[in-house]
Amino acid sequence: MSAGKFSLSLFASIAALVILSASQAAALNSIELTPATGTVTAGDRVNISLTMNFDDVTSGGGLEVSYDSLGLSFVSFSFDPAYGGFAGFEMAPADGDSANPFSIGFGFFATAPPFGVSGQKVIGTLVFEALASGAGTISTISTSASNLVPGPFYGPADLYNPMVVEFGSTQVMVASPAPIPEPSTALLLLVGLTGLSAFPNWVNRSKNG
């Protein structure tokens, strides 16, 4: 093989690898929970947005949601009316469901190309109640792939192999509420303040006497 042909072949191979790498790097499909972190006190409600952010077109799928049941209690999940999914494909836990993990599924009914959707969409809102008290208590809410029902995400580009999806998580810190003084402590404090306020008057009377 001549040097010219070898150089041309090498250049073509490198170009193909660069194009392949660029396409793989650009195609990112993720399920996200936002905000990524938050701080609450025991008894507070925690609202977490479930968002899809897909570079590739998807016709739908499902995920598992797991959480720290020692620090959090599941309250509800509601689909966002604006996300554009088909109600017949929606799957969600009932309010107050104690299952952990639980499944959420959604899909898109499209009869014309691209036969699905892509981009960023807020799918719905997860609501939890903070249970744990004590500063520094951290509870994690995680998402993962659904292997059974409703199953993984698929796209029209490949009907036989599930899409590659990254699944996110979020952390909630449950802080202790501000301490309430005991009645005896509050009473002693009040007596002390009263005594201090009366002290200048006593000094003046002593000098005048």
C-alpha positions as CSV (number, residue, x, y, z in Angstrom):
1,M,0.0,0.0,0.0
2,S,1.4,3.4,-1.0
3,A,1.9,6.1,1.7
4,G,-0.8,8.2,0.2
5,K,-3.4,5.5,0.3
6,F,-2.4,4.5,3.8
7,S,-2.7,8.1,5.0
8,L,-6.1,8.4,3.4
9,S,-7.3,5.2,5.0
10,L,-6.0,6.2,8.4
11,F,-7.6,9.6,8.1
12,A,-11.0,8.0,7.2
13,S,-10.7,5.6,10.2
14,I,-10.0,8.5,12.6
15,A,-12.8,10.6,11.2
16,A,-15.3,7.7,11.7
17,L,-14.2,7.2,15.3
18,V,-14.5,10.9,16.0
19,I,-18.0,11.0,14.5
20,L,-19.0,7.8,16.4
21,S,-17.6,9.2,19.7
22,A,-19.3,12.5,19.2
23,S,-22.7,10.9,18.6
24,Q,-22.3,8.7,21.6
25,A,-21.3,11.6,23.8
26,A,-24.1,13.8,22.5
27,A,-26.8,11.1,23.1
28,L,-27.7,11.4,26.8
29,N,-31.0,10.2,28.2
30,S,-31.6,10.8,31.9
31,I,-34.3,10.7,34.6
32,E,-33.7,13.5,37.2
33,L,-35.0,14.4,40.6
34,T,-34.9,18.1,41.5
35,P,-33.9,19.9,43.6
36,A,-30.7,17.8,44.1
37,T,-30.6,18.6,47.8
38,G,-32.9,20.2,50.4
39,T,-33.2,20.8,54.1
40,V,-36.4,20.4,56.1
41,T,-37.6,19.8,59.6
42,A,-39.6,16.8,60.9
43,G,-43.2,17.0,59.8
44,D,-42.5,19.1,56.7
45,R,-43.7,18.1,53.2
46,V,-41.0,17.6,50.6
47,N,-41.9,18.2,46.9
48,I,-39.6,16.6,44.3
49,S,-39.9,17.1,40.6
50,L,-39.5,14.0,38.4
51,T,-38.0,15.1,35.1
52,M,-37.0,13.3,31.8
53,N,-34.2,14.8,29.8
54,F,-33.8,12.7,26.6
55,D,-31.6,13.5,23.6
56,D,-33.1,10.4,21.9
57,V,-36.7,10.0,21.0
58,T,-38.6,7.7,23.3
59,S,-42.1,6.2,23.2
60,G,-42.1,5.7,27.0
61,G,-41.1,3.4,29.8
62,G,-40.9,3.1,33.5
63,L,-38.7,3.5,36.6
64,E,-38.4,2.5,40.2
65,V,-38.4,5.0,43.1
66,S,-36.8,4.0,46.4
67,Y,-36.4,6.1,49.5
68,D,-35.1,6.0,53.1
69,S,-38.3,4.9,55.0
70,L,-36.7,5.8,58.3
71,G,-36.5,9.4,57.4
72,L,-39.3,9.8,54.9
73,S,-42.9,8.7,54.3
74,F,-44.4,8.6,50.8
75,V,-47.4,10.9,50.5
76,S,-48.4,11.1,46.8
77,F,-47.3,11.4,43.1
78,S,-49.2,13.4,40.5
79,F,-48.5,13.6,36.8
80,D,-47.9,17.1,35.4
81,P,-50.9,17.8,33.0
82,A,-48.5,19.7,30.6
83,Y,-46.0,16.9,30.0
84,G,-48.0,15.5,27.0
85,G,-48.2,11.8,27.9
86,F,-51.0,9.4,27.0
87,A,-53.1,8.7,30.1
88,G,-53.6,5.0,29.0
89,F,-49.8,4.4,29.6
90,E,-49.6,6.1,33.0
91,M,-48.8,4.1,36.1
92,A,-48.3,5.5,39.6
93,P,-48.6,4.4,43.2
94,A,-51.8,5.3,45.2
95,D,-51.5,8.1,47.7
96,G,-49.8,6.9,50.9
97,D,-48.7,3.6,49.3
98,S,-46.2,1.9,51.6
99,A,-44.4,0.0,48.9
100,N,-40.7,0.7,48.7
101,P,-39.6,0.8,46.0
102,F,-42.6,1.7,43.9
103,S,-43.1,2.0,40.1
104,I,-43.9,4.9,37.8
105,G,-44.6,4.5,34.1
106,F,-45.5,6.9,31.3
107,G,-45.6,6.9,27.5
108,F,-46.4,8.9,24.4
109,F,-48.9,8.0,21.7
110,A,-47.7,9.3,18.4
111,T,-48.9,8.2,14.9
112,A,-46.5,10.4,13.0
113,P,-42.7,10.7,12.9
114,P,-40.7,10.8,15.1
115,F,-43.2,8.4,16.8
116,G,-42.3,9.7,20.3
117,V,-40.8,12.6,22.1
118,S,-37.4,13.9,23.2
119,G,-36.2,16.9,25.2
120,Q,-36.8,18.0,28.8
121,K,-40.2,17.5,30.4
122,V,-41.4,17.6,34.0
123,I,-43.3,14.3,34.3
124,G,-44.8,15.0,37.7
125,T,-44.3,15.7,41.4
126,L,-43.3,13.4,44.2
127,V,-44.4,14.4,47.7
128,F,-42.8,13.0,50.9
129,E,-43.1,13.8,54.6
130,A,-40.0,14.2,56.7
131,L,-40.1,11.8,59.7
132,A,-36.7,11.8,61.3
133,S,-35.6,14.4,63.8
134,G,-32.0,15.2,64.6
135,A,-29.5,17.5,62.9
136,G,-27.5,15.9,60.2
137,T,-30.1,13.2,59.3
138,I,-29.8,12.6,55.5
139,S,-32.4,10.7,53.6
140,T,-31.9,9.7,49.9
141,I,-34.5,9.3,47.2
142,S,-33.3,7.3,44.2
143,T,-34.5,6.2,40.8
144,S,-33.5,3.1,38.9
145,A,-34.5,1.1,35.8
146,S,-37.7,-0.9,35.7
147,N,-37.1,-4.4,34.7
148,L,-40.6,-5.8,34.9
149,V,-43.8,-3.7,34.8
150,P,-43.9,-1.0,33.4
151,G,-40.5,-2.0,32.0
152,P,-37.5,-0.1,30.5
153,F,-37.6,2.8,28.1
154,Y,-37.8,2.1,24.4
155,G,-37.6,4.3,21.3
156,P,-38.7,4.0,17.7
157,A,-35.1,3.8,16.5
158,D,-34.8,0.3,18.1
159,L,-37.9,-1.6,19.1
160,Y,-36.0,-4.6,20.4
161,N,-33.4,-3.2,22.7
162,P,-34.1,-0.8,25.7
163,M,-32.6,2.7,25.7
164,V,-29.6,3.6,27.7
165,V,-30.8,5.8,30.5
166,E,-29.1,7.4,33.5
167,F,-31.1,7.5,36.7
168,G,-30.7,10.3,39.2
169,S,-31.3,10.8,42.9
170,T,-31.7,13.5,45.5
171,Q,-30.9,14.0,49.2
172,V,-33.0,15.5,51.9
173,M,-31.5,16.7,55.2
174,V,-33.9,16.6,58.1
175,A,-32.8,19.2,60.7
176,S,-33.9,19.5,64.3
177,P,-36.5,22.2,65.0
178,A,-35.4,25.1,67.2
179,P,-35.4,24.1,70.9
180,I,-38.3,25.4,73.0
181,P,-37.1,26.5,76.5
182,E,-38.5,24.6,79.4
183,P,-41.0,26.6,81.6
184,S,-38.6,26.6,84.6
185,T,-35.8,27.9,82.4
186,A,-38.0,30.6,80.9
187,L,-39.2,31.6,84.4
188,L,-35.6,31.9,85.7
189,L,-34.7,34.0,82.6
190,L,-37.6,36.3,83.2
191,V,-36.7,36.8,86.9
192,G,-33.1,37.5,86.0
193,L,-34.1,40.1,83.4
194,T,-36.5,41.8,85.9
195,G,-33.7,41.9,88.5
196,L,-31.3,43.5,86.1
197,S,-33.8,46.1,85.1
198,A,-34.5,47.0,88.8
199,F,-30.8,47.2,89.7
200,P,-30.1,50.8,88.5
201,N,-33.1,52.1,90.5
202,W,-31.9,50.4,93.6
203,V,-28.4,51.9,93.1
204,N,-29.9,55.4,92.7
205,R,-32.0,55.0,95.8
206,S,-29.0,53.9,97.8
207,K,-27.0,57.0,96.7
208,N,-29.8,59.4,97.5
209,G,-30.4,57.7,100.9
